[in-house]
Amino acid sequence: MKRYINSALLYAVLAMAGGVFYREFTKFNGFTGKTALSVVHTHYFLLGMVFFLALLLLEKNFSFTGAKTGRVLAVYHVGLNLAAAMLVTRGVTQVVAPALSSGINAAISGVAGIGHILLGVSMILLLVQIRHSVLAAQR
């Protein structure tokens, strides 16, 4: 349970940092349009802090953590941070507006997509583990 609360705390800090970076970076550059930087804050809050707080409560009630949970959570962390890093990369390029080649543009989108896929797969695997524990507790 300690790793869940530590992860929630880490992602809360990253969410705050993402929000401050978005606000200050766009203000410093005089940017008023829409940018991917605006969702880094919410990604880290919901998929990071809230998700791990929910896991903490589920672990306390159902003790679902097993041998595979650490690997699944490692994939989840990689997916979340990869997606967030690409959101920052996309957002910075939207604010600074450099001329990106179509290959670089596609690479940013592709890597962000890989991060989201890792998030989705690991989330499903965790839900399956939780379901198994809940059903076992009902027997």
C-alpha positions as a Markdown table, in Angstrom:
| # | Residue | x | y | z |
|---|---|---|---|---|
| 1 | Met | 0.0 | 0.0 | 0.0 |
| 2 | Lys | 3.0 | 2.3 | 0.6 |
| 3 | Arg | 3.9 | 2.3 | -3.1 |
| 4 | Tyr | 0.3 | 3.3 | -4.0 |
| 5 | Ile | 0.3 | 6.3 | -1.7 |
| 6 | Asn | 3.8 | 7.3 | -2.8 |
| 7 | Ser | 2.8 | 7.1 | -6.5 |
| 8 | Ala | -0.3 | 9.2 | -5.8 |
| 9 | Leu | 1.8 | 11.8 | -4.1 |
| 10 | Leu | 4.4 | 11.8 | -6.9 |
| 11 | Tyr | 1.7 | 12.3 | -9.6 |
| 12 | Ala | 0.0 | 15.0 | -7.6 |
| 13 | Val | 3.3 | 16.9 | -7.6 |
| 14 | Leu | 3.8 | 16.3 | -11.3 |
| 15 | Ala | 0.2 | 17.4 | -12.0 |
| 16 | Met | 0.9 | 20.7 | -10.1 |
| 17 | Ala | 4.2 | 21.2 | -12.0 |
| 18 | Gly | 2.4 | 20.5 | -15.3 |
| 19 | Gly | -0.3 | 23.0 | -14.5 |
| 20 | Val | 2.2 | 25.7 | -13.5 |
| 21 | Phe | 4.4 | 25.0 | -16.5 |
| 22 | Tyr | 1.4 | 25.3 | -18.8 |
| 23 | Arg | 0.3 | 28.6 | -17.3 |
| 24 | Glu | 3.7 | 30.2 | -17.1 |
| 25 | Phe | 5.1 | 28.9 | -20.4 |
| 26 | Thr | 2.1 | 30.1 | -22.4 |
| 27 | Lys | 2.1 | 33.4 | -20.6 |
| 28 | Phe | 5.8 | 34.0 | -21.1 |
| 29 | Asn | 5.4 | 33.3 | -24.9 |
| 30 | Gly | 2.2 | 35.4 | -25.2 |
| 31 | Phe | 0.3 | 32.3 | -26.4 |
| 32 | Thr | -3.5 | 32.4 | -26.1 |
| 33 | Gly | -4.6 | 29.5 | -28.3 |
| 34 | Lys | -5.3 | 25.8 | -27.5 |
| 35 | Thr | -2.4 | 23.6 | -26.7 |
| 36 | Ala | -1.8 | 20.0 | -25.5 |
| 37 | Leu | 0.0 | 21.5 | -22.4 |
| 38 | Ser | -3.5 | 22.2 | -21.0 |
| 39 | Val | -4.2 | 18.4 | -20.5 |
| 40 | Val | -0.9 | 17.4 | -18.8 |
| 41 | His | -2.3 | 18.6 | -15.5 |
| 42 | Thr | -5.5 | 16.6 | -15.8 |
| 43 | His | -3.7 | 13.5 | -17.1 |
| 44 | Tyr | -1.4 | 13.4 | -14.1 |
| 45 | Phe | -4.2 | 14.1 | -11.6 |
| 46 | Leu | -6.7 | 11.6 | -12.9 |
| 47 | Leu | -4.5 | 8.8 | -14.4 |
| 48 | Gly | -1.9 | 9.3 | -11.7 |
| 49 | Met | -3.0 | 10.6 | -8.4 |
| 50 | Val | -6.7 | 9.5 | -8.4 |
| 51 | Phe | -6.0 | 6.2 | -10.0 |
| 52 | Phe | -3.4 | 5.3 | -7.4 |
| 53 | Leu | -5.6 | 6.5 | -4.5 |
| 54 | Ala | -8.3 | 4.2 | -5.9 |
| 55 | Leu | -5.8 | 1.3 | -6.0 |
| 56 | Leu | -4.9 | 2.1 | -2.4 |
| 57 | Leu | -8.6 | 1.7 | -1.3 |
| 58 | Leu | -9.0 | -1.4 | -3.4 |
| 59 | Glu | -5.9 | -3.0 | -2.0 |
| 60 | Lys | -7.0 | -2.2 | 1.6 |
| 61 | Asn | -10.4 | -3.8 | 1.0 |
| 62 | Phe | -9.6 | -6.8 | -1.3 |
| 63 | Ser | -5.8 | -7.4 | -1.2 |
| 64 | Phe | -5.5 | -7.8 | -4.9 |
| 65 | Thr | -1.8 | -7.3 | -5.2 |
| 66 | Gly | -0.1 | -10.4 | -6.5 |
| 67 | Ala | 3.2 | -11.5 | -8.2 |
| 68 | Lys | 2.4 | -9.8 | -11.5 |
| 69 | Thr | 1.1 | -6.5 | -10.1 |
| 70 | Gly | 4.6 | -4.9 | -10.0 |
| 71 | Arg | 5.2 | -5.6 | -13.6 |
| 72 | Val | 1.8 | -4.3 | -14.7 |
| 73 | Leu | 2.3 | -1.2 | -12.6 |
| 74 | Ala | 5.7 | -0.6 | -14.1 |
| 75 | Val | 4.0 | -0.7 | -17.6 |
| 76 | Tyr | 1.4 | 1.7 | -16.3 |
| 77 | His | 4.0 | 4.2 | -15.0 |
| 78 | Val | 5.9 | 4.0 | -18.3 |
| 79 | Gly | 2.7 | 4.5 | -20.3 |
| 80 | Leu | 1.5 | 7.5 | -18.2 |
| 81 | Asn | 4.9 | 9.2 | -18.3 |
| 82 | Leu | 5.4 | 8.6 | -22.0 |
| 83 | Ala | 2.0 | 10.0 | -22.8 |
| 84 | Ala | 2.6 | 13.0 | -20.6 |
| 85 | Ala | 6.0 | 13.6 | -22.0 |
| 86 | Met | 4.6 | 13.6 | -25.5 |
| 87 | Leu | 1.8 | 15.9 | -24.5 |
| 88 | Val | 4.5 | 18.3 | -23.2 |
| 89 | Thr | 6.5 | 17.9 | -26.4 |
| 90 | Arg | 3.4 | 18.5 | -28.6 |
| 91 | Gly | 2.3 | 21.5 | -26.4 |
| 92 | Val | 5.7 | 23.1 | -26.5 |
| 93 | Thr | 5.8 | 22.8 | -30.3 |
| 94 | Gln | 2.4 | 24.3 | -30.5 |
| 95 | Val | 3.4 | 27.3 | -28.4 |
| 96 | Val | 6.8 | 27.9 | -30.0 |
| 97 | Ala | 5.6 | 26.9 | -33.5 |
| 98 | Pro | 8.7 | 25.6 | -35.1 |
| 99 | Ala | 8.5 | 24.1 | -38.5 |
| 100 | Leu | 8.1 | 20.4 | -37.9 |
| 101 | Ser | 8.6 | 17.8 | -40.7 |
| 102 | Ser | 5.7 | 15.5 | -41.2 |
| 103 | Gly | 7.9 | 12.6 | -39.9 |
| 104 | Ile | 8.6 | 14.4 | -36.6 |
| 105 | Asn | 5.0 | 15.4 | -36.3 |
| 106 | Ala | 3.9 | 11.7 | -36.8 |
| 107 | Ala | 6.5 | 10.5 | -34.4 |
| 108 | Ile | 5.2 | 12.7 | -31.6 |
| 109 | Ser | 1.7 | 11.4 | -32.2 |
| 110 | Gly | 2.9 | 7.8 | -32.5 |
| 111 | Val | 4.9 | 7.8 | -29.3 |
| 112 | Ala | 1.9 | 9.5 | -27.5 |
| 113 | Gly | -0.3 | 6.7 | -28.9 |
| 114 | Ile | 2.1 | 4.0 | -27.6 |
| 115 | Gly | 2.0 | 5.6 | -24.1 |
| 116 | His | -1.8 | 5.6 | -24.2 |
| 117 | Ile | -1.9 | 2.0 | -25.4 |
| 118 | Leu | 0.4 | 0.9 | -22.5 |
| 119 | Leu | -1.9 | 2.8 | -20.1 |
| 120 | Gly | -5.0 | 1.1 | -21.5 |
| 121 | Val | -3.5 | -2.5 | -21.5 |
| 122 | Ser | -2.0 | -2.2 | -18.0 |
| 123 | Met | -5.3 | -0.7 | -16.7 |
| 124 | Ile | -7.3 | -3.7 | -18.1 |
| 125 | Leu | -4.8 | -6.1 | -16.6 |
| 126 | Leu | -5.1 | -4.4 | -13.2 |
| 127 | Leu | -8.9 | -4.5 | -13.4 |
| 128 | Val | -8.8 | -8.2 | -14.2 |
| 129 | Gln | -6.6 | -8.8 | -11.1 |
| 130 | Ile | -9.0 | -6.7 | -8.9 |
| 131 | Arg | -12.0 | -8.6 | -10.4 |
| 132 | His | -10.4 | -11.9 | -9.5 |
| 133 | Ser | -9.7 | -10.8 | -5.9 |
| 134 | Val | -13.2 | -9.4 | -5.5 |
| 135 | Leu | -14.8 | -12.6 | -6.8 |
| 136 | Ala | -12.6 | -14.7 | -4.6 |
| 137 | Ala | -13.6 | -12.6 | -1.6 |
| 138 | Gln | -17.3 | -13.2 | -2.3 |
| 139 | Arg | -16.9 | -17.0 | -2.2 |
